[in-house]
Amino acid sequence: MDGFLIKHVALKHGWYYFYRLHTVKLEGLCGNGFSNLRNYLEDTFKSCPNEFFEKGPRSSKLKIDLGIKPTEIKNHEVCQLAEQGLATAHYGTAHSNVQMFMLQNDNKTISMEVPIWLHPNEWTGFEKAFDSKDPLSGHIDVLRIEGDKVWVWDFKPKADKEKYATTQTFFYAMMLSERSKIPLDKFMCGYFDEKTSFVFKPELSLTLNARP
């Protein structure tokens, strides 16, 4: 796909994250009930509260067991896309190769490295879970629209060895739901590599028995 259709901005959030949007797919896929998501992605692209990412808990660092039992799906289309992306080797990291390939070639991927955050007053269990009064923050590797669901995907080399990827992607979905005001039941979560994927439905009840 034409690279000129992809907007990008470098965000200095500890180190540089390259937040990218595919403008044509954004319009086409978010026009059916997901206009709030489109508005959030566009607004944050232009004006991201960078200070929220300079301190406080990060979703990618959480070591909390939510007791999530994901479903393994081998040969999912995201695995095939990951395999093709890794084979291109255009960029310096495996993540970048997979993300950019999906953004450029997958008709369901609308964005990558999406910045998200959650304020302490937006979840009653915040301070107990994170021992912090600063916002929780993170960046979604790959955001897709699949049918009537918003899918939060994280690329994880050796996905079958991951212990806390479900926690990470759960809070990604929770944060994006809060920011976009799209109900959490419209989200699905997953993580993947070129061989397999693991998926689950995020539900707020999963946080009730959160334990480190």
N, C-alpha and C positions, 0 to 999 in steps of 0.2 A: 504494500500500500504506500501511497505517496507520503513521504516524510513530512511534507509541508502541512499535512493535516494534523500533525501532532504538536501540541503546545508543550513547552517545558520550562521549568524554573528550578534553579539550584537553591536549596534551603539549607542554611547552616544550622543544623540541629545536633550539636556535638561534633559531627563531621557532616560532609555534604550529602544530602539526599536529593536525587533528581526526580522531582514530581512531574509526571507527564499525563496529559489528557489527549485522547483521540477525539477530535471535535465532531467529526461526522458520526461516528458510532455513539458518541455521547448524546447527540440529538436524536438519533434513530432509536436507541434502546431505552432512553430515559423518558420518552414521550408518552409512555403508556402506564401512568400511575406513579412514576418515579421522578416527577418534576422537582420535588424537594431535594432529591439526591443530585440532580443536575445542577441546581442552584448552589448547593453546598460545594460541589467540586469546582465550579467556576469561581465562586466567591473566595474560596480558600486559595485557589491558584493565584488570585490577584492580591489577597491580603491574608496572610497566615500569621497567627499570633506566635511568633517565633520564641518569645520568652517562655511559653509553656513547656518548651522542649529542652530548656537549659538546665532544669533541675527537676527533682521529683521522680516518682516511679515510672519505669518504662515497661510496657507490656511484654516486650521480647525478653526481659530479664526476670519475669515472675516465676517463682518456684512454688506455686500453689496448686494443690491437687483438688480439682473440682469433681473428681470421680467420673469424668466423661469417658464413655466407651465408644469410640468412633467405629464406623463401618469401613472396612477395607474394600477398596474397589481397584482391582488391577486393570491395566489397559484403559483407564479413563482417558478421555480426550486430552485432558491437561497433561497427562503423562506423555502422550504422543507429541504434544506441543513442546514439552520440556526437552524431550529427546532431540527434536529438530532444532530447538534453540541452542542447545549445548553443542550441536554439530557445527553451527555457524561460526562460533568462536570469534565474533566480530569485536567483542568487548573484553575488558580485563578480568571480569569475574563471571562465575557461573550464573549468579543471580541476574546480572545485567543481560547476559545472553538470553536467558529464558524470558525475562520480563519484556525485553524489547521485541523479541520474536513474536510473543503473544500479542503485544500491543499493535504491532504492524501487520500481523497475518491472521489472527484469530478474530472472527466476526462477533465474538461475545465479550472480548476484553476491552474495557473502556478507559482504564487508568492504571497507573503503577506508582508505588511509593506514596500512597495517599496519606497525608498527615491527619491525625485524629487525636482527640483529647477528651477527658472527662473530668469535670470539676468535683471536688469532694461533696458538695451539696446535691449532686445529681444521682448519688447512690448511697443509701443509708448505711451500707456496710463498708464504705470507703476507708475511713481512718483505721478501723479495726483490721481490715485486710492488708492495707498498704503501709500503715504506720507513718502516714504523711498527710500534710495539709496542702501539698502542692498537687496540681493536676496530674492524673495519669496520662501518658502520651504514647504514641507509637506511629508506625507507618505501615500501611497495608501493601504487601508485595504486589498483588494482582487483584484487581476488582473486575468482576464479570457480572453481566446480566444474563441469567439462564432461565428463560421462560418468565414466570412471574416472581422470581426470587433474585435477590441480590446476593451474590456469592463472594465471600471473603476468602481468598486463597493465599497460602504462604508456601513459597518454594523451600523445601528442606532436603538438602542432600542427605541420603540415608534416612529417609522419612520413617522407615520401620523401626529405627532406633530412638526416635524422639519420645521424650517423657512428658514435656510440658507444652508441646505445640498446640494441644487442644485448649489449654488455658490461655495461651497467647492469642489464638484466633477467636476464642470466645469473647475476650475483652475487646478485640478489634471490632467485632460485630456490635457489641454493646455500645462502644463509643460512637461508631458511625450511626447507629440507630438514634442515639441521643442527639447527635449533631444534625442529622438530616430530618429528624422527627418521623422517620419511617418505622413502623412497629417492628419489634424484634422477630415476630413470627414471619416476617417477610424475608428474613435472612437465612442463609446456610453458610456453614464454615467448612474449610478443608485445608489440608496440607499435602504436599506431593513431591515426588521426584520423577525421574524418567521411567521408573519401574512400577510404582504403585502410588495410591492415594488413600487418604483417610478422611471421612466426611461425617458430619453430625449436625443436628439442628440445635442452635443455641436457645436456651430457655433460662429465664431469670431464676427459676427454682434451683438451677445448678449451683448458684452461689451461696445457698443457705448453709451448706455444710462445708464451705471452703476451709481447707486446712493446709498449713505450710508443709 
